[in-house]
Every structure is written in structure tokens, then in C-alpha cells.
């Protein structure tokens, strides 16, 4: 009898120890234990108590729900705050359909009466701020936030869960709290709603879908109209050929009708044709260029965009990584400096923008226009740019707002980018192209700062170019002063904030060093100067001795390589960092200037041939749409995975390729459906304005 009592006592001790261990390891089990004490207060608490009893009875569905819920995992010291569990497993618990596998070859799990939950389950994510000093911190936005996934009864609202979770962490029931000396503060709970039906009722979604529908309808009508006109024109040519061969009687009526219909295209028809997918695709993929084009630009634009996409694919992973310090370790590799110092990919585009603007201006400038004509030209240049850029920009702002709203409720993962909150508030800053003048914490589409900077530089340089036609020395002096001012301003700012471009400081000082126009105008102005030298001074010709060519091809590439790799180890003084930050972007532009001039004047035949490959031309035309889309697509891919990511060279490589391919695939359709029509409509409007002005002048 005594032995039997000892066995019972030992069994009770073991069960109690197991319960305590589960309470300390599983937050879901812990709050269910608390709910059992107050089970009569709500349906949620009753079902949580039912779940607790089911776990005690080892019922399969309850164990699966427990297994699908998050708990402290390995890697906490290396920043693993994503205790997400398995959303997919929780969602599949009520699915009675068997897996489509051969159960003759694979053993089926033993069926029980408790394989499926007696009530519907949902998934929630709770967010706790922690104060651990044991973790490796890297100054990322979410590094003090623990994200916990819970497979809970669907009747449980965030209001029901909040007191349970708060009591649980306040009692320090979680083993990790005592092990890592954690104080946890519950900040937010999200109940996931993956169906998305709620999304269709939002005004922003209705506006976005209405816009998409309108574009698609116009595309269908415009394409049909264009194809019909194309066939009529073809028949017209066939009819004329028939006349020439003597078959006049059979084709006179056809020719007459065709000619009449072709000639009466009118303004409305021209507008419809702007939306023609048939013509827009033809224009996109054609590789014919004007005789005096700088063909290497297309290769530089395409490979520059691949660099930008690669950087964004890695940069926007940081919110979803379970091992951020590992990513920092990987960035210490010498070859990883291409990513670590990736900001120069943007300076490449700033240089190209300045070069193209000045190149086109110098090739077509008129020196004898009146002051009024020049002022008019300035505003027309700005208006032309605004009308070309803004429609695709508006489309992406709307799409980003809608998609972030959806993923905020449908994804287990949480992005520190709050576009669903910021875009409805601050979209007007984007459309005025001034959002880079505000903190990143208030920025809709954080990556769109570049469009604002580029537009601001376009405005300033357009003024300087027009001024140069009558006051060249003043314009040149202002350009030099702006370059010097850029160097001094950046050097001073870097020194005063004691800036050293380590990986974490590069991210935290974006507002101070990265986004502001006076810190970034250097390469843009170098692009303008390069165009002036190439077109005006060199007359697009440069003959060099072999020795001189070798020296220049040694110095300038070494300059760019020094800029890219000199930050390796990041063991720099504040003074050196300040000077480096002040001059590096301008020097980067100078290196690119030599590349453009050398390739365009026959001093780099092999490189010119590669960068001028006709296959790059259509891809370079997708640059704008690709830039707008790639960060959004990267975040959508990551949030859509519903599981944390792991930093490794292999995962970065695969992710980059996937984001790049998806970006260019969707950029093609965005360019054809939205960007091309906006460009054609703008061109048509300006042609009419020019004709009207010429008619009035006559």
C-alpha cells in the first residue's frame, strides 16, 4: 500500500513539474492556465480552458495548436526575437482533407477522436518590448521587440488576450524572463485576418481597383483601336500596290475607305492609341537609337539597377531576420563591400541623371532666346518631367498603401515601414517631391527619397543650364560653388555628429547624411560637367596616346575601387571619415565621367561594346518602374512567407535573384500600361502647345 502511494505521489510530482515546465516554456499554455481560473467570464476564456484540459489529456488537436504557437527558441543572443510558431500549421488544423500522398507507402498518423479542434482556431501575434543587455544590438528598429505567435480560439479578441498576456509576463512565468533577466512589456496584439475580404471595403482599395480597372479598359480599347488602324493602314498600302499593278477596280473602294479612316484619327483616337499595348510593347523592345546617342548609358542604367535591387533585397530583410548579427558578420567580408557601400549605386544614377539632362540640353540649346522664352522653357522642362514621372509614382503609392494595409493584418511578420499609416498622411510630400526634407519616420515609401532629390537637382540644374546660354561664366561659377559647398557641408555634418560609416551608423544617420540634397548633389553636378566637356569642349571626340590611355584607365578605376573598398574593417578616425564622406561621392562621379567619355570616344572598345549591347536597351527603359517596385515587392515576398528569414550567403543570393526577376517582370507591365501612356500623353500635349505657340507667333 505504501509503495502504491509513493508511485501516486511521484506521478503527481512529475505531472506538476511537467505543467510548470510547460507554463514556463509555452506562453499559450501559460495563459490557458490563467484562463481556467476565470473560465466563466467569456467564450474565449472557456475555450482556452477547454484547450488547457485537452493538453492535459494529450488530445492531438491541442498538442498541434501548442506546437503551432511560438515559444522562445534558439539564437536569442544573436537577435532571434521572432518567436512566431507556425501560422500554416495552425491554419491547417481544422482541415479534414487528407494529404495527397500514398498512404500505402507512408504510414498514416494514428487517427483519434480528437484530431480536429471542437471550435475554430485563429492566429494572433503579440509584441513585447524587452530590455535585455545580453543580446547583440545593431540599432535596427525592431531589435527590442519580441514577436510571439499564438494559435488561439477564433473567439478570442485582442481585448480578451491583453490582460492574460499582461498577467503572464508580469508574474515572470516565462522561463526565458528569468534566464535572460528580461522585463517584458506588452505593447500590441494583432489578430490575423488572412481572407482579405475586409480589404475590399476600404476606400483606398476601391480607389486603387478603380484606377487599375480604368487603365485596363483603356488599354483594351486602345489596343483594339490601334490594331484596327494598323490593319487599315496595311490594307491601304496593299491597295496602292494593287493600283500600281493594274488591279484598280477591285481596290479603289478599299483604298478610299481606308484612307479616310486613317486620316480621321483625331485627338480622341490619338489619346486612345497612347494606351495601346501593341504599340507600347513595340516601342519598349525596339533597339534602334538616334545616331549620336551615348549608347553605354543603357548598360550602366541596367547594371546600376541590378545593384540597387540587390541592395534593397538585402536591406529590407532586416525586419524579418532571426540572426541579424550574422548578417553583420557577413558584411565584414571584403567582397561584401559591394553591398556594405551600396549607397554609391544611387550616386551612379545621380551622375547619369545630371549627364543626360546636360547632354540633351547642350545638343539642342538655343543661345538667342529672349528672357521670357527662357523662363517659359524652364517651367516647361519642369512640367514635362512632373507629368512623366508622377502617374507611375501615384500608382505605386496607392498600391503600397493597399498592400501594406493587407499584410499588416494578414502576415505574421511585421515591417518597421508603416506605409499604411504614413502614405495617407504624407502622400502630398511625395507628389511635391520634397519628402526627403522630412525625417524617415514620416516618409511614405522610404525609397522614394531619391525621386525628390533627383527632381530638386533637375530644377536647380535646369536653371543653371538655361542661365548658361546668356551668362555662362555666372552659371559655371555657381556650379563650382555648389560642388565645393556640397563637399564642405557633408564634411562638416559628418564631423559634428562624430560619424563613422559603420553598418549600424549608416542606417541610423540616414536623415543626417544620406537623404538631404546638399549632401548628395556632387555626382549630379559632375554629370553636368562631364556632358559639357564631352559635347562642347571635346566635340564628342578624344584621341589619346596609348600611354596616356593606360595611365587614365589605371587611375580612374583605382579611384572608384578605393572609394568602394576603403571602408573595409571600418576602423577609421572621425576626421578621416568626415573627409571621406565629403569627397567620396563627387570623386565617384569623376570616375564615372571618365568611363562615359572614354567609352563614347573609342578609348575603351571592349567595354563600350559590352555596355552598348542592344539587349540592355529595353531593360534600361524599365529602370524607373523597377526602382519604384523593387522594395515593395521584396517586402511583399518576405511578409508573404509568414516565417522568419535566416541570413546566409546562399539565401541572400537566391533572394536577390528572385526579387530582381519579379521586379523586371512586373516593371514590364507597369511600363507598358502606365508609364508609356503617361509619357505619350505628355508628349502629345507639349506638341499641341508648341504648334499653338508657333501659330500665334506667325
Beta strands, then each sheet from edge to edge (+ up, - down):
strand 1: 82-83
strand 2: 121-129
strand 3: 145-153
strand 4: 185-191
sheet 1: 1+ 3+ 2- 4+
end
